[in-house]
Amino acid sequence: MSELRKSISPLALIALGAAGVIGSSWLYLGSAFFAEFGAGGTVIGMIVATALAACIAVAYSNLATRLPRAGGEVVYAFVGGNRLLGFVVGWLLIGAYAGTVAFYVTATGRLLSAAWPSLNTIALYEIGGETIYLPVLAIGVALTLVMLGLNWNGVEFSARAQLLLFSVMVVLAVVLVVAGLRHGSASNLTPLFDPESDTSPLAGTLSFVLPAFGFLIGFGVVAIMAEEARATPSQIGRIVVISVLLAGGFYAIVLAATAWVIPWERTAELTNGTIEAFDVAGMPLISTSAFVIGVLGIVTTFIAVFAASSRLMFALARVELFPAVFRRVDERTGSPRPALLLTTAIGLGLGSLGPGALIWFLNTGGLYIGVVWVVTVYAMFRVRRMTGARGDGVLSTVLPVIGAVAAVCVILVALVPVTPISLRWPGEYLIVIGWLALGLVMYLLSPRRMSRDESLRALLGDYYATIVTPAPTGPAPDADPQPDRA
């Protein structure tokens, strides 16, 4: 049986989860957020969204404690549901994570070009209204190959790099927040909402919850990488929730400091949110720090989703729902190299389309994640029943239900083509339909020769006995003993 090597420390696992959530676009979008939702709607809405995401994380925590195996949600859906549900969850997550990997192939160079416009030279082609430049694409290709190199000899080195980069992000964020509080004023934050707006404060806050929810996806990386963690199952469960709270708190505090340093109405008129607000406030070094946080956010998210995508392929291959080659791990390093190579190929292939096309994959990825969250909550209740779990508190039951309801709302709002965060018609709807159709073909072509019992043994390893109670091998208690024929 192919097994991954335990090489991720608890702190590195926290960094993979939290820093895998924190990207870069929110630093630029702060201006648009303030203009549409006000400082109050943005900050309070982010806090509410964090609380709702943490509700979902409670279900992940419950399952990761019981089943800390590679693939996370794939394992939960397979065990709590069936083969098809496990494949659907895995396929949707691959679509979400591989799309993110592809996006960062060009997003990294594009962010750097904001500081060095000379990178926007040697135009190659144009897709979706965006021109792809050779230096920008080259930076993305180089970063993707670096990700492959970090993971090639096992995840330990990339996990350590993630911890280091996340630590730097936290330090820079502390400096930014302290500078904002010292040089700004509470008067810049008030009134929290635009008094001339036709939208009520409550409606403005709730309106921001939906897009904020999308900024908090990615904490499932903790569950996906659980098999490689040098941590107890209960520690892994707690780390899932800690990751969400850290990432959401990071967002909310930095956005609050942005509204504090200069009048938030003025920031709403700017282009680059937090980065530009501190520059206007006369703190160019702090503005540069915010820019560095954005660059590091891209790299840390890249590390997390790159590793997670390959582990999803590995988990599906374990149960013959993906080509068998992706089940192989290097004997010396315990690294799933074929899965890493496919993740790299998808990233480079789709990444060459540029951000003009890849924004479609990011938007549809949010829909996929919402579906996975709902399935995970369902799987939690199913696994509880299968294991005969007792003693789970009321909160560990109620909170996941609240989170699932919120996720269903996100799904519905995304699918109905009249809301601000709806999928774009017709392109993004066609992508969803096309990805599902391709998934159906993959499922029908997969061998699927393993019985459910064999699949559970492959997925769960030593945890198989906690899910499946062996059938009695001796005679029934009321049966007559067979005569000794010796």
ZAMARGU-4260 file (C-alpha; in steps of 0.2 Angstrom, whole numbers, plus 5000, padded with zeros to 4 digits):
<rodrens>
0) 5000/5000/5000 | 5007/5017/4995 | 5010/5028/5011 | 5015/5046/5013 | 5029/5051/5025
5) 5025/5060/5041 | 5036/5076/5039 | 5025/5091/5043 | 5026/5099/5060 | 5011/5106/5069
10) 5017/5124/5066 | 5020/5121/5048 | 5003/5113/5046 | 4995/5129/5054 | 5005/5139/5041
15) 4999/5128/5027 | 4981/5131/5032 | 4981/5149/5037 | 4993/5156/5024 | 4985/5145/5011
20) 4969/5155/5013 | 4978/5172/5013 | 4981/5178/4995 | 4985/5195/4988 | 4970/5202/4979
25) 4961/5208/4995 | 4975/5221/4998 | 4971/5229/4981 | 4952/5227/4982 | 4951/5236/4999
30) 4946/5252/4989 | 4932/5244/4980 | 4926/5235/4996 | 4925/5252/5006 | 4917/5261/4991
35) 4903/5247/4990 | 4901/5241/5008 | 4909/5255/5019 | 4922/5252/5032 | 4909/5244/5044
40) 4902/5233/5031 | 4919/5227/5026 | 4927/5224/5043 | 4911/5217/5052 | 4906/5207/5036
45) 4924/5199/5036 | 4922/5195/5055 | 4904/5187/5051 | 4911/5177/5036 | 4926/5171/5047
50) 4913/5165/5060 | 4903/5156/5047 | 4919/5148/5039 | 4924/5142/5056 | 4907/5133/5058
55) 4912/5123/5043 | 4929/5121/5050 | 4921/5112/5065 | 4915/5098/5054 | 4932/5097/5046
60) 4940/5096/5063 | 4928/5083/5068 | 4932/5072/5053 | 4951/5076/5053 | 4952/5070/5071
65) 4943/5053/5066 | 4951/5051/5049 | 4968/5060/5047 | 4972/5053/5030 | 4978/5060/5013
70) 4964/5067/5003 | 4954/5075/5017 | 4937/5078/5009 | 4939/5064/4997 | 4940/5052/5011
75) 4926/5059/5021 | 4914/5059/5006 | 4919/5041/5001 | 4917/5034/5019 | 4901/5044/5023
80) 4894/5042/5006 | 4900/5031/4992 | 4912/5029/4978 | 4903/5042/4966 | 4902/5055/4980
85) 4920/5053/4984 | 4925/5055/4966 | 4914/5071/4964 | 4921/5079/4979 | 4939/5075/4973
90) 4936/5081/4955 | 4928/5097/4961 | 4943/5101/4972 | 4955/5097/4959 | 4946/5109/4948
95) 4947/5123/4962 | 4965/5120/4967 | 4972/5117/4950 | 4963/5133/4943 | 4971/5142/4958
100) 4988/5135/4953 | 4986/5140/4935 | 4980/5158/4940 | 4996/5161/4950 | 5007/5157/4935
105) 5003/5174/4928 | 4996/5183/4943 | 5014/5183/4952 | 5022/5192/4937 | 5007/5203/4935
110) 5009/5209/4954 | 5027/5212/4952 | 5024/5222/4936 | 5014/5235/4947 | 5031/5239/4955
115) 5042/5236/4939 | 5031/5241/4924 | 5046/5236/4912 | 5040/5218/4915 | 5025/5222/4903
120) 5036/5220/4887 | 5037/5208/4873 | 5018/5204/4871 | 5015/5186/4866 | 4996/5185/4864
125) 4979/5192/4871 | 4965/5181/4879 | 4950/5188/4888 | 4955/5206/4885 | 4972/5203/4894
130) 4989/5203/4886 | 5001/5190/4891 | 5019/5197/4891 | 5034/5185/4890 | 5043/5192/4907
135) 5027/5190/4917 | 5024/5172/4910 | 5042/5168/4913 | 5041/5173/4931 | 5026/5162/4933
140) 5034/5147/4925 | 5049/5149/4936 | 5039/5150/4952 | 5029/5134/4946 | 5045/5125/4944
145) 5051/5131/4961 | 5035/5123/4968 | 5039/5107/4960 | 5056/5107/4966 | 5051/5111/4984
150) 5039/5096/4984 | 5050/5084/4974 | 5059/5077/4989 | 5045/5077/5000 | 5034/5090/5008
155) 5045/5094/5023 | 5055/5107/5014 | 5040/5116/5007 | 5031/5116/5024 | 5046/5124/5032
160) 5047/5137/5019 | 5028/5140/5021 | 5031/5142/5040 | 5045/5155/5037 | 5035/5165/5024
165) 5020/5165/5035 | 5030/5171/5050 | 5037/5185/5039 | 5019/5190/5034 | 5013/5190/5052
170) 5027/5201/5057 | 5024/5213/5043 | 5006/5214/5046 | 5009/5218/5065 | 5021/5232/5059
175) 5007/5238/5047 | 4993/5238/5060 | 5004/5246/5074 | 5009/5260/5061 | 4991/5263/5056
180) 4985/5264/5074 | 4999/5276/5079 | 4998/5288/5064 | 4979/5286/5061 | 4964/5291/5071
185) 4947/5283/5076 | 4939/5298/5067 | 4945/5291/5051 | 4935/5275/5054 | 4918/5284/5058
190) 4905/5284/5052 | 4907/5266/5049 | 4894/5267/5034 | 4890/5279/5021 | 4876/5290/5028
195) 4870/5294/5010 | 4869/5276/5005 | 4852/5269/5001 | 4858/5252/5008 | 4856/5249/5027
200) 4871/5245/5038 | 4864/5227/5041 | 4861/5225/5022 | 4879/5231/5018 | 4887/5220/5030
205) 4877/5204/5025 | 4881/5209/5006 | 4900/5208/5010 | 4898/5191/5019 | 4896/5182/5002
210) 4912/5189/4994 | 4921/5188/5010 | 4917/5169/5011 | 4926/5167/4995 | 4942/5174/5002
215) 4942/5161/5016 | 4943/5145/5006 | 4958/5134/5007 | 4958/5129/5025 | 4954/5111/5019
220) 4972/5110/5014 | 4975/5105/5033 | 4964/5090/5031 | 4971/5085/5014 | 4989/5085/5021
225) 4984/5077/5037 | 4992/5060/5033 | 5009/5069/5032 | 5008/5078/5048 | 5018/5074/5064
230) 5003/5078/5075 | 4990/5068/5084 | 4973/5067/5076 | 4966/5079/5089 | 4979/5092/5086
235) 4975/5091/5067 | 4957/5094/5071 | 4961/5109/5081 | 4973/5116/5068 | 4959/5116/5055
240) 4949/5129/5066 | 4964/5138/5071 | 4969/5141/5053 | 4952/5149/5048 | 4952/5160/5063
245) 4970/5166/5060 | 4967/5170/5042 | 4950/5178/5045 | 4958/5188/5059 | 4972/5193/5048
250) 4961/5200/5035 | 4949/5209/5047 | 4963/5218/5057 | 4973/5224/5042 | 4957/5230/5034
255) 4953/5239/5050 | 4970/5247/5051 | 4968/5253/5033 | 4951/5261/5038 | 4960/5269/5053
260) 4976/5277/5045 | 4966/5289/5033 | 4948/5292/5031 | 4941/5276/5023 | 4930/5287/5011
265) 4947/5293/5004 | 4953/5275/5002 | 4937/5271/4993 | 4942/5283/4980 | 4960/5276/4977
270) 4964/5261/4966 | 4975/5249/4977 | 4967/5249/4994 | 4979/5245/5008 | 4995/5248/4998
275) 4990/5265/4992 | 4981/5270/5008 | 4998/5269/5018 | 5007/5278/5004 | 4995/5292/5005
280) 4996/5293/5024 | 5015/5297/5021 | 5022/5280/5025 | 5030/5273/5010 | 5039/5260/5019
285) 5023/5253/5027 | 5015/5253/5009 | 5030/5243/5003 | 5027/5231/5017 | 5009/5229/5012
290) 5015/5225/4994 | 5027/5212/5001 | 5013/5204/5011 | 5004/5203/4994 | 5019/5194/4985
295) 5021/5182/5000 | 5002/5179/5000 | 5004/5173/4982 | 5018/5162/4986 | 5011/5154/5001
300) 4994/5151/4993 | 5004/5143/4978 | 5013/5131/4990 | 4997/5126/4999 | 4986/5122/4984
305) 5000/5115/4974 | 5003/5102/4987 | 4985/5099/4990 | 4981/5096/4972 | 4993/5082/4970
310) 4987/5074/4986 | 4969/5074/4980 | 4975/5065/4964 | 4985/5053/4975 | 4969/5049/4986
315) 4958/5046/4971 | 4971/5034/4963 | 4972/5024/4979 | 4954/5018/4976 | 4956/5017/4957
320) 4946/5033/4953 | 4961/5040/4945 | 4975/5032/4934 | 4985/5020/4944 | 5002/5029/4941
325) 4996/5043/4952 | 4996/5031/4967 | 5015/5029/4966 | 5026/5038/4979 | 5045/5039/4979
330) 5052/5025/4990 | 5066/5037/4997 | 5056/5053/5000 | 5038/5047/5001 | 5033/5060/4988
335) 5019/5057/4975 | 5030/5063/4961 | 5018/5058/4946 | 5004/5068/4954 | 5016/5083/4957
340) 5021/5082/4938 | 5002/5082/4933 | 4999/5097/4944 | 5013/5106/4936 | 5007/5102/4919
345) 4990/5108/4923 | 4996/5124/4931 | 5008/5128/4916 | 4995/5123/4903 | 4980/5133/4910
350) 4992/5147/4917 | 4997/5151/4899 | 4979/5157/4896 | 4983/5172/4907 | 4972/5180/4921
355) 4959/5186/4908 | 4953/5168/4905 | 4958/5161/4922 | 4947/5172/4932 | 4933/5161/4926
360) 4942/5146/4934 | 4943/5155/4950 | 4925/5160/4951 | 4919/5143/4947 | 4931/5136/4960
365) 4922/5145/4973 | 4906/5136/4968 | 4915/5119/4969 | 4922/5123/4986 | 4904/5127/4992
370) 4897/5111/4986 | 4912/5102/4995 | 4908/5111/5011 | 4890/5105/5011 | 4895/5087/5007
375) 4908/5087/5021 | 4895/5092/5034 | 4884/5078/5028 | 4899/5066/5029 | 4902/5071/5047
380) 4885/5066/5052 | 4886/5050/5043 | 4903/5045/5050 | 4897/5049/5067 | 4883/5037/5065
385) 4895/5024/5058 | 4907/5025/5072 | 4893/5026/5085 | 4901/5042/5092 | 4895/5048/5108
390) 4898/5064/5118 | 4899/5076/5104 | 4893/5093/5111 | 4879/5103/5105 | 4890/5116/5097
395) 4900/5103/5087 | 4883/5098/5080 | 4874/5115/5077 | 4889/5125/5071 | 4892/5114/5055
400) 4874/5115/5051 | 4874/5134/5052 | 4890/5134/5041 | 4882/5122/5028 | 4866/5133/5027
405) 4878/5148/5023 | 4887/5137/5010 | 4871/5133/5002 | 4866/5151/5001 | 4883/5155/4992
410) 4880/5141/4980 | 4862/5147/4976 | 4868/5166/4974 | 4882/5160/4963 | 4870/5150/4951
415) 4856/5163/4950 | 4862/5175/4936 | 4855/5191/4944 | 4866/5193/4959 | 4883/5203/4961
420) 4893/5187/4963 | 4884/5176/4950 | 4894/5166/4938 | 4896/5175/4922 | 4885/5170/4908
425) 4888/5160/4898 | 4907/5157/4899 | 4908/5152/4918 | 4892/5141/4917 | 4899/5132/4902
430) 4916/5129/4912 | 4906/5121/4926 | 4896/5110/4914 | 4912/5106/4904 | 4921/5101/4920
435) 4907/5090/4926 | 4906/5082/4909 | 4925/5078/4909 | 4923/5072/4927 | 4909/5060/4921
440) 4920/5053/4907 | 4935/5051/4919 | 4924/5042/4932 | 4917/5030/4918 | 4934/5026/4912
445) 4941/5023/4929 | 4944/5004/4933 | 4933/5004/4949 | 4937/4986/4952 | 4940/4987/4970
450) 4926/4983/4982 | 4920/4995/4995 | 4929/4986/5008 | 4946/4986/4998 | 4944/5004/4995
455) 4941/5008/5013 | 4957/4999/5018 | 4967/5008/5005 | 4960/5025/5010 | 4960/5023/5029
460) 4975/5012/5032 | 4977/5009/5051 | 4960/5019/5054 | 4950/5006/5044 | 4946/4997/5061
465) 4938/5013/5068 | 4925/5013/5054 | 4922/4995/5049 | 4918/4983/5063 | 4924/4965/5058
470) 4911/4952/5056 | 4912/4938/5069 | 4922/4923/5063 | 4916/4910/5076 | 4899/4901/5077
475) 4884/4911/5083 | 4882/4911/5102 | 4866/4900/5100 | 4873/4888/5087 | 4878/4870/5092
480) 4897/4868/5091 | 4903/4857/5077 | 4910/4840/5082 | 4929/4839/5082 | 4934/4828/5067
485) 4952/4826/5071
</rodrens>
